[in-house]
Amino acid sequence: MSSTISALNSLLSNSSSTYDLSSILEAALGATSPGIDVNQAVSASLSAAEAPEQQWETQESILQSQESALTQIQTGASNLDADAQSLNSLTGPLAATTVTSSNSSVVTATSASGSASGNNVVTVKSLATNDSWSSSALASASTTVPAGSFTITPAGGDATTITTDGTQTLSDLASQINSDDLGVSANIITDASGSRLSIVSNTSGSASDFTVTTSGYAGFGLTEVEAGADASLIVNGNQISSASNTVKGVIPGLTLNLQGTSSSPVTLSVAPDTSQASTAIEQFVSDYNTLISAVNTQFTYTGGVGEGVLSGDSTVRTLQSDLLQSIDYTYKPASGTTTMPNLSSMGITMNSDGTLSVDGATLDNTLKNNYSDVQQFFQGASLNGFANSMDQQLTSFTSPGDGAFTVDLQSMGSEFASLQSDIANFQTNVIEPLQAQLQAQYSQAEVALQQLPIEMKNVDAELGINSGASNG
C-alpha cells in the first residue's frame, strides 16, 4: 500500500493542473479502468459557456452575406452609372457618326464623334505619288552589279554614296540601301525583261523627291520613273492640295481616304451612327434590369423563403425607390416641343416587376427618324437630360468617397471587425482559463473516483471484513 501511495504522490507532485489518468491508474491499481471522460465533460461544459460567442459568429455570418449581396448591387449600380455617363458624353455612342460615300473607289472617309451631319462634295483630280527610281535590268536578283558608285540625296537631307566593287549582287545592293535609313525603300522587281532595283520614297508628295546620280558604271544606271506629287482635290468647292492621300482637317471631324480619281463629284454623307446608339441604349436597359432584379430579390418571398439579407437595409430600399422613379423621367425642352419626352415614346416600357422591355422595331425607327429628339432626351440642352439625372442619382450611391454603398460597406466592415475582436477577447479571457480550470477539476475528480475502490478495501481491512469470504 505504501508503495502505491508513494507512486501516486510522485505523479501528482509532477503535474501542475492536468493529469495523465492512464499513468495514475496504473500506479494506483496496476491497470487502467473506466471512469469520467474528462475531455467530453470539459467540451460539454465549454459548449454552454461559449453561447455568447456562437451568437457573435452567427452575426458575423449574416454580415458576410449582407456584404456579399450589397457588393453585387454596388457593382450593378456602377455598371448602370457607366452606361448613363456614356449616353451623356459628347464623344459617346450618341455622338458617333458614320460616313457613306457615293463612290468608294474614289474616296471614302471616317468621322470622329460629334461630326456634323450632312453632305460633303469631293472631286479627286489627282492622287499623291511617291518619287520612284529604277535601275537598268540585270539577269536576276543574284546577278553582280558592275563596279562603280551612286549617290542618293533625299529632299532636304544629306547625300549618301554607295560604292560597288563588282562582287555585290542586286539583292545585296537593295539590303545596303535599306540599312542606311535614307528615307527610301529599295526592292527588287523581276519581270520578263529581268530584275531591276527599285528605290521609292517612304513619303508621298512633291516635297518627298530625292535624286540619284551614278559614277563609273558601264551599262548600269538609275532613272526616275515617277516624280513625287501632291494630291489635288476639290472639297465643297475649295481647291485642296495634300502631300498624302489621307487628308485631314479639310472637313471638320472627317478623315478622307483618296482611292482614285474622277471628274465627277463624290458625295460623302455624314449621319448619326444609329447602330451604336441602339446598342448603347439596349445595354443601358440590360444593366438596369440586372440591377433592379438584384434589388427586388431582397424584398421578395420565394418558395416559402423569407426576404433577402438586405431587406432591412435602408440604402437598398432607397435605391429601389429611386430607380423606379427615375424611369418616369420626362424631358421638357426649354422651347418648342419634342417627339421623345420619355422612354416609352422610343419603345422602352416598364414591366410589372419594375424591369424594362425594349421594342426593337420602335427603337430603330425612332433613331432613324427622330435621332436628334432621342439625343436631346438623354443629353438635354446642355448635358442635363435623362442620362445626367440617372447619373446623379446613382453617384450618390456609388461614389467611392461618401456614396451610400461606401458608407454602408464601411459600417459592415467595422461591425465585423468588432465581432472578431469580441470573439478573440472572449476566447483569451474567458474560455481558455475556464478550459484549464475544468480540465484540472475533472481530472482530479477522475483520480478520486478511481481511488475509491482502494479506499473501500482499506476500510474493510480496518474493520476486519474479508470481502473475499463467502456469506452464510
C-alpha positions in Angstrom: 0.0 0.0 0.0 2.8 2.4 0.9 4.4 1.8 -2.4 1.2 2.6 -4.3 0.7 5.9 -2.4 4.3 6.8 -3.0 3.8 6.3 -6.7 0.7 8.4 -6.8 2.3 11.2 -4.8 5.2 11.2 -7.2 2.9 11.6 -10.2 0.7 14.3 -8.7 3.7 16.3 -7.5 5.0 16.5 -11.1 1.6 17.8 -12.5 0.6 21.4 -12.4 -3.1 21.3 -13.4 -3.9 18.2 -15.5 -3.1 14.6 -15.0 -2.2 11.6 -17.2 -5.1 9.4 -15.9 -3.7 6.2 -17.5 -0.4 6.7 -15.6 -2.3 7.4 -12.4 -4.5 4.4 -12.7 -1.5 2.2 -13.5 0.3 3.4 -10.4 -2.8 3.0 -8.2 -4.3 -0.2 -9.5 -1.7 -1.7 -11.7 -4.1 -1.2 -14.7 -6.4 1.3 -16.3 -10.1 1.2 -15.7 -13.1 3.3 -16.9 -14.1 6.5 -15.2 -15.0 10.0 -16.2 -14.4 11.0 -19.9 -12.6 14.2 -19.0 -12.3 15.7 -22.5 -16.0 15.0 -23.2 -17.0 16.6 -19.8 -14.9 19.7 -20.5 -16.3 20.0 -24.0 -19.9 19.8 -22.7 -19.2 22.5 -20.1 -17.5 24.8 -22.5 -20.3 24.5 -25.1 -22.7 26.2 -22.7 -20.1 28.8 -21.8 -19.5 29.6 -25.5 -23.1 30.6 -26.2 -22.4 34.3 -26.5 -19.5 33.5 -28.9 -21.8 31.4 -31.0 -24.2 34.3 -31.3 -21.4 36.6 -32.4 -20.4 34.1 -35.0 -23.9 33.9 -36.3 -23.9 37.7 -36.6 -20.6 37.5 -38.5 -22.1 35.1 -41.0 -25.1 37.4 -41.5 -22.8 40.4 -42.0 -20.7 38.4 -44.6 -23.9 37.6 -46.5 -25.1 41.2 -46.4 -21.7 42.5 -47.6 -21.7 40.0 -50.5 -25.2 40.9 -51.5 -24.5 44.7 -51.2 -21.3 44.4 -53.2 -23.2 42.7 -56.0 -25.8 45.5 -56.0 -23.0 48.1 -55.9 -21.4 46.5 -59.0 -24.7 46.6 -60.8 -25.2 50.2 -59.9 -21.7 51.1 -61.1 -22.3 49.4 -64.4 -25.6 51.2 -64.9 -24.0 54.5 -63.9 -21.2 53.9 -66.5 -23.9 53.4 -69.2 -25.6 56.7 -68.2 -22.3 58.6 -68.3 -21.6 57.2 -71.7 -25.0 58.2 -73.0 -24.4 61.7 -71.7 -21.0 62.1 -73.3 -20.3 64.3 -76.3 -17.9 61.7 -77.5 -20.0 58.7 -76.6 -22.2 56.4 -78.7 -24.9 59.1 -79.2 -22.3 61.3 -80.7 -20.9 58.6 -83.1 -21.4 59.2 -86.8 -20.9 57.2 -90.0 -19.8 58.3 -93.5 -21.3 56.9 -96.7 -19.5 57.5 -100.0 -21.4 57.6 -103.3 -18.2 56.2 -105.0 -15.9 54.4 -102.6 -13.5 53.6 -105.4 -12.6 57.3 -105.5 -12.9 58.5 -101.9 -14.0 57.1 -98.5 -14.0 58.7 -95.1 -14.1 58.1 -91.4 -15.6 60.5 -88.9 -14.9 61.5 -85.3 -17.5 61.6 -82.6 -19.6 64.8 -82.8 -19.0 65.4 -86.5 -21.7 67.5 -88.1 -24.3 65.6 -90.1 -24.8 66.5 -93.7 -23.4 66.1 -97.2 -20.0 67.0 -98.5 -18.9 67.0 -102.1 -15.4 65.9 -103.2 -13.8 65.7 -106.6 -10.4 64.0 -106.7 -8.4 65.3 -109.7 -5.1 63.5 -108.9 -3.6 61.3 -106.2 -0.4 62.0 -104.2 2.5 59.9 -105.5 5.9 58.8 -104.2 9.1 59.6 -106.0 10.4 56.4 -107.6 13.7 55.4 -109.4 14.5 52.2 -111.2 17.8 50.7 -112.4 18.8 49.0 -115.6 17.7 45.4 -115.9 20.1 42.6 -114.9 19.6 38.8 -115.4 18.4 38.2 -111.9 18.5 39.4 -108.3 21.6 37.4 -107.7 23.5 38.9 -110.6 26.5 41.0 -109.6 26.4 44.8 -110.1 29.3 46.3 -112.0 31.9 48.3 -110.1 31.0 51.9 -109.6 29.1 54.2 -107.2 25.8 56.1 -107.0 24.7 58.9 -104.6 21.3 59.3 -103.1 20.3 62.8 -102.0 17.0 62.9 -100.0 14.9 66.0 -100.2 16.4 68.4 -97.7 18.8 65.7 -96.5 22.5 64.8 -96.7 23.8 62.9 -99.7 24.9 59.3 -99.2 27.3 57.5 -101.7 27.1 53.7 -102.1 30.1 52.0 -103.8 30.2 48.6 -105.5 33.4 46.7 -106.4 31.8 44.1 -108.7 31.2 41.5 -106.0 27.8 42.7 -104.7 24.6 41.3 -106.2 21.4 43.3 -106.9 19.9 42.0 -103.7 23.0 43.0 -101.7 22.6 46.5 -103.0 18.9 46.7 -102.0 19.8 45.5 -98.5 22.6 48.1 -98.1 20.2 50.9 -99.1 17.6 49.8 -96.7 20.0 49.5 -93.8 21.3 53.1 -94.3 17.9 54.8 -93.2 17.8 57.2 -96.1 14.0 57.8 -96.1 13.6 55.4 -99.1 12.8 51.8 -99.6 14.7 49.5 -102.0 13.2 46.4 -103.6 13.9 44.1 -106.5 11.3 43.9 -109.3 11.5 40.9 -111.6 9.6 40.5 -114.9 10.1 39.2 -118.4 12.9 41.7 -119.0 14.9 40.7 -115.9 15.4 42.1 -112.5 15.7 45.8 -111.6 16.5 47.7 -108.4 13.5 49.9 -107.4 14.0 52.8 -105.0 10.9 54.6 -103.7 10.5 57.4 -101.3 8.9 56.5 -98.0 6.6 59.5 -98.1 4.4 60.9 -100.8 4.0 64.4 -102.2 6.3 66.8 -104.1 8.4 67.5 -101.1 9.5 63.9 -100.9 11.5 64.0 -104.1 15.1 62.7 -104.0 17.8 62.4 -106.6 20.2 59.6 -107.7 23.5 60.2 -109.5 25.8 57.4 -110.7 29.5 57.4 -111.5 31.7 54.8 -113.2 29.1 52.3 -114.1 29.2 50.6 -117.5 25.7 49.8 -118.8 24.1 50.2 -115.4 22.3 53.3 -114.1 19.2 54.5 -112.4 16.4 56.6 -113.9 13.5 58.5 -112.2 10.3 56.7 -113.3 7.8 58.8 -111.3 8.2 62.1 -109.5 6.6 62.7 -106.2 3.4 64.9 -106.5 0.7 66.3 -104.2 -2.8 65.1 -104.4 -5.2 67.6 -105.9 -8.9 67.7 -105.0 -11.9 70.0 -104.6 -13.8 69.8 -101.3 -17.1 71.6 -101.1 -15.9 74.0 -103.8 -12.4 74.6 -102.3 -9.2 73.7 -104.1 -7.1 71.5 -101.9 -3.5 70.1 -102.2 -2.3 67.3 -100.0 1.1 65.6 -99.8 -0.8 62.4 -98.6 -3.8 60.5 -99.9 -5.0 60.6 -96.3 -6.5 64.1 -95.9 -7.3 65.5 -92.5 -8.7 68.8 -91.4 -10.4 69.8 -94.6 -13.8 68.8 -93.3 -14.1 69.1 -89.5 -14.1 65.7 -87.9 -13.6 63.8 -91.2 -10.5 61.9 -92.5 -10.6 61.5 -96.3 -9.0 58.4 -97.8 -8.3 59.1 -101.5 -8.6 55.9 -103.6 -8.7 57.1 -107.2 -9.6 60.0 -109.5 -12.8 61.1 -111.1 -14.1 64.0 -113.0 -17.5 63.6 -111.3 -18.1 64.8 -107.7 -18.4 62.2 -105.0 -20.8 62.8 -102.1 -19.8 62.0 -98.6 -22.9 61.7 -96.4 -22.3 62.1 -92.6 -25.1 60.8 -90.4 -25.6 59.6 -86.8 -24.5 56.0 -86.1 -27.8 54.6 -85.2 -26.4 51.1 -84.7 -24.0 52.3 -81.9 -26.8 54.3 -80.4 -29.2 51.3 -80.3 -26.5 49.1 -78.8 -25.8 51.6 -76.1 -29.4 52.1 -75.2 -30.1 48.4 -75.1 -27.1 47.9 -72.9 -28.4 50.5 -70.5 -31.8 48.6 -70.3 -30.0 45.3 -69.7 -27.9 46.7 -66.9 -30.9 48.4 -65.4 -32.8 45.1 -65.4 -29.9 43.3 -63.8 -29.7 45.9 -61.0 -33.4 46.3 -60.3 -33.8 42.5 -60.2 -31.0 42.1 -57.7 -32.6 44.8 -55.5 -36.1 43.3 -55.8 -34.8 39.9 -54.7 -34.1 41.4 -51.3 -37.7 42.2 -50.7 -39.3 39.1 -52.3 -40.6 35.9 -50.6 -39.7 32.9 -52.9 -40.8 29.4 -52.3 -41.7 29.9 -48.6 -38.3 31.5 -48.0 -38.2 34.9 -46.4 -36.9 38.2 -47.7 -33.2 38.7 -48.6 -30.5 39.6 -46.1 -30.7 43.3 -47.1 -34.5 43.6 -46.6 -33.9 45.8 -43.6 -31.2 47.9 -45.3 -32.5 51.5 -45.8 -29.9 52.1 -48.5 -31.1 49.3 -50.7 -34.7 50.3 -50.2 -33.9 53.9 -51.1 -32.1 52.7 -54.3 -35.2 50.7 -55.3 -37.4 53.7 -54.9 -35.0 56.0 -56.8 -34.6 53.6 -59.7 -38.4 53.1 -60.2 -38.9 56.9 -60.0 -36.1 57.6 -62.4 -37.8 55.7 -65.2 -40.7 58.1 -65.1 -38.4 61.0 -66.1 -40.0 63.4 -68.6 -37.9 65.7 -70.8 -39.3 69.2 -71.4 -37.3 71.3 -73.8 -36.9 75.0 -72.8 -38.6 76.0 -76.1 -40.6 74.1 -78.7 -41.7 70.5 -78.4 -40.2 67.1 -78.7 -41.4 63.8 -80.1 -39.3 61.9 -77.4 -40.4 63.1 -74.0 -39.9 59.8 -72.2 -38.6 56.3 -72.6 -41.9 54.8 -73.6 -42.0 57.1 -76.6 -39.0 55.3 -78.0 -40.3 51.8 -77.3 -39.0 51.2 -73.8 -41.7 50.2 -71.3 -41.7 49.0 -67.7 -43.0 45.6 -66.7 -44.9 44.8 -63.5 -41.8 43.8 -61.7 -40.0 47.0 -62.5 -37.8 45.7 -65.2 -37.8 47.2 -68.7 -38.6 45.8 -72.1 -37.4 47.2 -75.5 -39.4 47.1 -78.7 -36.5 46.9 -81.1 -38.5 47.9 -84.2 -39.9 51.0 -82.4 -36.4 52.0 -81.1 -34.8 51.5 -84.5 -37.5 53.5 -86.3 -37.2 56.3 -83.7 -33.4 56.5 -84.1 -33.8 56.6 -87.9 -36.4 59.3 -88.0 -36.1 61.3 -84.7 -32.5 60.9 -83.8 -32.0 64.5 -82.5 -35.0 64.2 -80.2 -33.7 60.9 -78.8 -30.3 62.6 -78.2 -31.9 65.5 -76.5 -33.9 63.2 -74.2 -30.8 61.6 -73.0 -28.5 64.6 -73.0 -30.8 67.6 -72.7 -29.9 71.0 -74.0 -26.6 71.0 -72.1 -25.9 67.5 -70.8 -28.7 67.9 -68.3 -31.2 65.3 -69.6 -32.3 61.8 -68.5 -28.8 60.4 -68.5 -27.5 63.1 -66.3 -30.4 62.7 -63.9 -29.7 58.9 -63.7 -26.0 59.5 -63.2 -26.6 62.0 -60.3 -28.9 59.5 -58.5 -26.5 56.6 -58.9 -23.4 58.6 -58.0 -25.0 59.3 -54.6 -24.8 55.6 -54.0 -21.6 54.6 -55.9 -19.2 57.5 -55.0 -16.1 55.9 -53.6 -15.7 58.7 -51.1 -19.1 59.3 -49.5 -21.5 57.2 -51.5 -24.3 55.4 -49.6 -22.8 52.0 -50.6 -19.4 53.0 -49.4 -20.7 54.2 -46.1 -22.8 51.0 -45.7 -20.0 48.7 -46.5 -17.6 50.5 -44.2 -20.1 50.2 -41.4 -20.5 46.4 -42.1 -16.7 46.1 -42.1 -16.3 47.9 -38.8 -19.1 45.8 -37.2 -17.5 42.6 -38.5 -14.1 43.6 -37.1 -15.6 44.4 -33.7 -17.2 41.0 -33.6 -13.9 39.3 -34.4 -12.3 41.3 -31.6 -15.0 40.3 -29.2 -14.6 36.7 -30.1 -10.8 36.8 -29.7 -11.0 38.5 -26.4 -13.7 36.1 -25.1 -11.6 33.2 -26.1 -8.5 34.6 -24.4 -10.1 36.0 -21.2 -12.9 33.5 -20.6 -12.9 30.3 -22.5 -9.2 29.4 -22.3 -8.9 30.0 -18.4 -12.2 28.1 -18.0 -11.0 25.2 -20.1 -7.8 24.9 -18.0 -9.8 25.1 -14.7 -12.3 22.5 -15.9 -9.6 20.2 -17.1 -7.9 20.3 -13.7 -11.2 19.8 -11.8 -12.4 16.9 -13.9 -9.0 15.3 -13.8 -8.9 15.5 -10.0 -12.4 14.0 -9.8 -11.4 11.1 -12.1 -8.4 10.4 -9.9 -10.6 10.4 -6.8 -13.1 8.2 -8.4 -10.5 5.6 -9.4 -9.1 5.7 -5.9 -12.5 4.8 -4.3 -12.2 1.0 -4.6 -8.8 1.1 -3.0 -10.1 3.2 -0.1 -13.1 0.8 0.3 -10.7 -2.1 0.6 -8.7 -0.3 3.2 -11.8 0.4 5.2 -12.9 -3.2 5.0 -9.4 -4.3 6.2 -9.5 -1.9 9.2 -13.0 -3.4 10.1 -11.7 -6.9 9.7 -14.1 -7.7 6.9 -12.9 -10.2 4.5 -14.5 -9.2 1.2 -13.4 -12.4 -0.4 -15.1 -14.7 2.1 -18.4 -16.3 1.3 -21.5 -15.4 3.3 -23.8 -17.7 5.5 
